[in-house]
Amino acid sequence: MDSSAPGMKTPMSVADLDRIDAQLAAEERSALWWVALVHELDLLDDALALHRADVEGPGGFHSQVLADAPRVAPAVAHLEIEHDRLSTSIRDTRQRVGEISGDPDSAEEAIALVSALVDRLRGHQGAADEVFHQAYRIDIGGE
């Protein structure tokens, strides 16, 4: 979510999500591959927690958006619900990948789980960008 929204921090940058995709595409599934994958999920969990504190906290981006463009309140509420779901998904994925790590027969399962998670994050980023667009580019003319 490399949004141009002022004060808006992202769960992971596009570059970070691309790095996870590259990790998934690596041909060698060594012990280091598994460790790196679990580490990326840990970083993702931390980044989402920081993002939530920034955008949902008092005076955060969501408060600012709601004050400036109250009509986007349902979309903001949906983003916050999605934060809860994403947090749970990250932790569930991290737990499962940890359980199967090292098993060469489970690499494809890990790839599928993490790929689905990255896709959800990209979708969330797009939804957040759309809320920003609706609030500032449409409601107040891009000022």
CYANA upper distance limits for C-alpha pairs under 8 A (distance plus 0.5 A):
  1 MET  CA     10 THR  CA      5.90
  1 MET  CA     11 PRO  CA      7.76
  1 MET  CA     12 MET  CA      7.39
  1 MET  CA     13 SER  CA      6.16
  1 MET  CA     14 VAL  CA      6.74
  1 MET  CA    122 ARG  CA      7.86
  1 MET  CA    125 GLN  CA      5.14
  1 MET  CA    126 GLY  CA      7.69
  1 MET  CA    128 ALA  CA      8.25
  1 MET  CA    129 ASP  CA      7.83
  2 ASP  CA     10 THR  CA      7.32
  2 ASP  CA     13 SER  CA      6.49
  2 ASP  CA     14 VAL  CA      7.07
  3 SER  CA      8 MET  CA      7.91
  3 SER  CA     10 THR  CA      8.50
  3 SER  CA    129 ASP  CA      6.61
  4 SER  CA      8 MET  CA      8.34
  5 ALA  CA    132 PHE  CA      7.29
  7 GLY  CA     60 GLY  CA      8.42
  7 GLY  CA     61 PHE  CA      7.04
  8 MET  CA     54 ASP  CA      7.80
  8 MET  CA     55 VAL  CA      7.07
  8 MET  CA     61 PHE  CA      6.58
  9 LYS  CA     51 HIS  CA      6.09
  9 LYS  CA     54 ASP  CA      7.30
  9 LYS  CA     55 VAL  CA      7.86
 10 THR  CA     47 ALA  CA      8.09
 10 THR  CA     48 LEU  CA      8.10
 10 THR  CA     51 HIS  CA      6.21
 11 PRO  CA     44 LEU  CA      7.50
 11 PRO  CA     47 ALA  CA      5.46
 11 PRO  CA     48 LEU  CA      4.92
 11 PRO  CA     49 ALA  CA      8.29
 11 PRO  CA     50 LEU  CA      7.94
 11 PRO  CA     51 HIS  CA      5.81
 12 MET  CA     16 ASP  CA      6.25
 12 MET  CA     17 LEU  CA      7.00
 12 MET  CA     44 LEU  CA      7.16
 12 MET  CA     47 ALA  CA      6.76
 12 MET  CA     48 LEU  CA      7.87
 13 SER  CA     17 LEU  CA      6.88
 14 VAL  CA     18 ASP  CA      6.53
 15 ALA  CA     19 ARG  CA      6.59
 16 ASP  CA     20 ILE  CA      6.90
 17 LEU  CA     21 ASP  CA      6.78
 17 LEU  CA    118 VAL  CA      7.08
 18 ASP  CA     22 ALA  CA      6.69
 19 ARG  CA     23 GLN  CA      6.69
 20 ILE  CA     24 LEU  CA      6.75
 20 ILE  CA     37 LEU  CA      8.06
 20 ILE  CA     40 GLU  CA      7.39
 20 ILE  CA    118 VAL  CA      8.48
 21 ASP  CA     25 ALA  CA      6.76
 21 ASP  CA    115 SER  CA      7.72
 21 ASP  CA    118 VAL  CA      8.44
 22 ALA  CA     26 ALA  CA      6.80
 23 GLN  CA     33 TRP  CA      7.94
 23 GLN  CA     36 ALA  CA      8.32
 23 GLN  CA     37 LEU  CA      7.47
 24 LEU  CA     37 LEU  CA      8.32
 24 LEU  CA    111 ILE  CA      6.34
 24 LEU  CA    115 SER  CA      8.27
 28 GLU  CA     33 TRP  CA      7.71
 29 ARG  CA     33 TRP  CA      5.88
 29 ARG  CA     34 TRP  CA      7.47
 29 ARG  CA    104 PRO  CA      7.62
 29 ARG  CA    107 ALA  CA      7.74
 30 SER  CA     34 TRP  CA      7.19
 30 SER  CA    102 GLY  CA      7.98
 31 ALA  CA     35 VAL  CA      6.76
 31 ALA  CA    101 SER  CA      8.44
 31 ALA  CA    102 GLY  CA      6.47
 32 LEU  CA     36 ALA  CA      6.48
 33 TRP  CA     37 LEU  CA      6.63
 34 TRP  CA     38 VAL  CA      6.74
 34 TRP  CA    101 SER  CA      6.22
 34 TRP  CA    102 GLY  CA      6.96
 35 VAL  CA     39 HIS  CA      6.57
 35 VAL  CA    101 SER  CA      8.49
 36 ALA  CA     40 GLU  CA      6.65
 37 LEU  CA     41 LEU  CA      6.96
 38 VAL  CA     42 ASP  CA      6.81
 38 VAL  CA     94 ARG  CA      6.81
 38 VAL  CA     97 VAL  CA      7.33
 38 VAL  CA     98 GLY  CA      7.15
 39 HIS  CA     43 LEU  CA      6.73
 40 GLU  CA     44 LEU  CA      6.58
 41 LEU  CA     45 ASP  CA      6.69
 41 LEU  CA     90 ILE  CA      7.25
 41 LEU  CA     91 ARG  CA      8.47
 41 LEU  CA     93 THR  CA      8.41
 41 LEU  CA     94 ARG  CA      6.33
 42 ASP  CA     46 ASP  CA      6.85
 42 ASP  CA     94 ARG  CA      7.77
 43 LEU  CA     47 ALA  CA      6.53
 44 LEU  CA     48 LEU  CA      6.63
 44 LEU  CA     90 ILE  CA      7.88
 45 ASP  CA     49 ALA  CA      6.85
 45 ASP  CA     87 SER  CA      7.20
 45 ASP  CA     90 ILE  CA      6.70
 45 ASP  CA     91 ARG  CA      7.58
 46 ASP  CA     50 LEU  CA      6.85
 47 ALA  CA     51 HIS  CA      6.58
 48 LEU  CA     52 ARG  CA      6.56
 48 LEU  CA     83 HIS  CA      8.29
 48 LEU  CA     87 SER  CA      7.55
 49 ALA  CA     53 ALA  CA      6.79
 49 ALA  CA     87 SER  CA      8.37
 50 LEU  CA     54 ASP  CA      6.71
 51 HIS  CA     55 VAL  CA      6.61
 52 ARG  CA     56 GLU  CA      5.89
 52 ARG  CA     57 GLY  CA      7.74
 52 ARG  CA     83 HIS  CA      7.71
 53 ALA  CA     57 GLY  CA      5.59
 53 ALA  CA     60 GLY  CA      8.32
 54 ASP  CA     60 GLY  CA      5.99
 54 ASP  CA     61 PHE  CA      7.55
 55 VAL  CA     60 GLY  CA      4.95
 55 VAL  CA     61 PHE  CA      5.01
 55 VAL  CA     62 HIS  CA      5.96
 55 VAL  CA     63 SER  CA      8.32
 56 GLU  CA     60 GLY  CA      6.00
 56 GLU  CA     61 PHE  CA      7.34
 56 GLU  CA     62 HIS  CA      6.29
 56 GLU  CA     63 SER  CA      7.77
 56 GLU  CA     80 GLU  CA      7.99
 57 GLY  CA     63 SER  CA      8.49
 58 PRO  CA     63 SER  CA      7.57
 59 GLY  CA     63 SER  CA      6.19
 59 GLY  CA     64 GLN  CA      7.20
 60 GLY  CA     64 GLN  CA      6.93
 61 PHE  CA     65 VAL  CA      6.63
 62 HIS  CA     66 LEU  CA      6.58
 62 HIS  CA     76 VAL  CA      7.20
 63 SER  CA     67 ALA  CA      6.65
 64 GLN  CA     68 ASP  CA      6.67
 65 VAL  CA     69 ALA  CA      6.19
 65 VAL  CA     70 PRO  CA      7.77
 65 VAL  CA     72 VAL  CA      8.34
 65 VAL  CA    132 PHE  CA      8.18
 65 VAL  CA    135 ALA  CA      7.10
 66 LEU  CA     70 PRO  CA      5.07
 66 LEU  CA     71 ARG  CA      8.15
 66 LEU  CA     72 VAL  CA      7.37
 66 LEU  CA     73 ALA  CA      6.61
 66 LEU  CA     76 VAL  CA      8.42
 68 ASP  CA    135 ALA  CA      7.74
 69 ALA  CA     73 ALA  CA      8.40
 69 ALA  CA    135 ALA  CA      5.78
 69 ALA  CA    136 TYR  CA      8.15
 69 ALA  CA    139 ASP  CA      7.13
 72 VAL  CA     76 VAL  CA      6.77
 72 VAL  CA    131 VAL  CA      7.29
 72 VAL  CA    134 GLN  CA      7.80
 72 VAL  CA    135 ALA  CA      7.10
 73 ALA  CA     77 ALA  CA      6.58
 74 PRO  CA     78 HIS  CA      6.69
 75 ALA  CA     79 LEU  CA      6.78
 75 ALA  CA    131 VAL  CA      7.11
 76 VAL  CA     80 GLU  CA      6.87
 76 VAL  CA    131 VAL  CA      7.73
 77 ALA  CA     81 ILE  CA      6.78
 78 HIS  CA     82 GLU  CA      6.56
 79 LEU  CA     83 HIS  CA      6.70
 79 LEU  CA    124 HIS  CA      7.92
 79 LEU  CA    127 ALA  CA      8.09
 79 LEU  CA    128 ALA  CA      7.48
 80 GLU  CA     84 ASP  CA      7.20
 81 ILE  CA     85 ARG  CA      7.02
 82 GLU  CA     86 LEU  CA      6.41
 82 GLU  CA    124 HIS  CA      8.08
 83 HIS  CA     87 SER  CA      6.53
 84 ASP  CA     88 THR  CA      6.84
 85 ARG  CA     89 SER  CA      6.58
 86 LEU  CA     90 ILE  CA      6.51
 86 LEU  CA    120 ARG  CA      8.33
 86 LEU  CA    121 LEU  CA      8.06
 87 SER  CA     91 ARG  CA      6.83
 88 THR  CA     92 ASP  CA      6.53
 89 SER  CA     93 THR  CA      6.38
 89 SER  CA    117 LEU  CA      7.65
 90 ILE  CA     94 ARG  CA      6.47
 90 ILE  CA    117 LEU  CA      7.61
 91 ARG  CA     95 GLN  CA      6.55
 92 ASP  CA     96 ARG  CA      6.69
 93 THR  CA     97 VAL  CA      6.51
 93 THR  CA    113 LEU  CA      6.91
 93 THR  CA    114 VAL  CA      7.36
 93 THR  CA    117 LEU  CA      8.40
 94 ARG  CA     98 GLY  CA      6.54
 95 GLN  CA     99 GLU  CA      6.73
 96 ARG  CA    100 ILE  CA      6.85
 96 ARG  CA    110 ALA  CA      8.37
 97 VAL  CA    101 SER  CA      6.17
 97 VAL  CA    110 ALA  CA      6.18
100 ILE  CA    106 SER  CA      6.65
100 ILE  CA    110 ALA  CA      8.26
101 SER  CA    106 SER  CA      7.98
101 SER  CA    107 ALA  CA      8.22
102 GLY  CA    106 SER  CA      8.48
103 ASP  CA    107 ALA  CA      7.35
106 SER  CA    110 ALA  CA      6.88
107 ALA  CA    111 ILE  CA      6.65
108 GLU  CA    112 ALA  CA      6.61
109 GLU  CA    113 LEU  CA      6.67
110 ALA  CA    114 VAL  CA      6.61
111 ILE  CA    115 SER  CA      6.33
112 ALA  CA    116 ALA  CA      6.59
113 LEU  CA    117 LEU  CA      6.84
114 VAL  CA    118 VAL  CA      6.65
115 SER  CA    119 ASP  CA      6.64
116 ALA  CA    120 ARG  CA      6.76
117 LEU  CA    121 LEU  CA      6.77
118 VAL  CA    122 ARG  CA      6.68
119 ASP  CA    123 GLY  CA      6.69
120 ARG  CA    124 HIS  CA      6.62
121 LEU  CA    125 GLN  CA      6.62
122 ARG  CA    126 GLY  CA      6.77
123 GLY  CA    127 ALA  CA      6.76
124 HIS  CA    128 ALA  CA      6.64
125 GLN  CA    129 ASP  CA      6.62
126 GLY  CA    130 GLU  CA      6.67
127 ALA  CA    131 VAL  CA      6.84
128 ALA  CA    132 PHE  CA      6.82
129 ASP  CA    133 HIS  CA      6.64
130 GLU  CA    134 GLN  CA      6.50
131 VAL  CA    135 ALA  CA      6.49
132 PHE  CA    136 TYR  CA      6.43
132 PHE  CA    137 ARG  CA      8.02
133 HIS  CA    137 ARG  CA      5.47
133 HIS  CA    138 ILE  CA      7.07
134 GLN  CA    138 ILE  CA      5.71
134 GLN  CA    139 ASP  CA      6.97
135 ALA  CA    139 ASP  CA      5.82
135 ALA  CA    140 ILE  CA      7.61
136 TYR  CA    140 ILE  CA      5.74
136 TYR  CA    141 GLY  CA      6.91
136 TYR  CA    142 GLY  CA      5.75
136 TYR  CA    143 GLU  CA      7.36
137 ARG  CA    141 GLY  CA      5.45
137 ARG  CA    142 GLY  CA      4.34
137 ARG  CA    143 GLU  CA      7.71
138 ILE  CA    142 GLY  CA      7.16
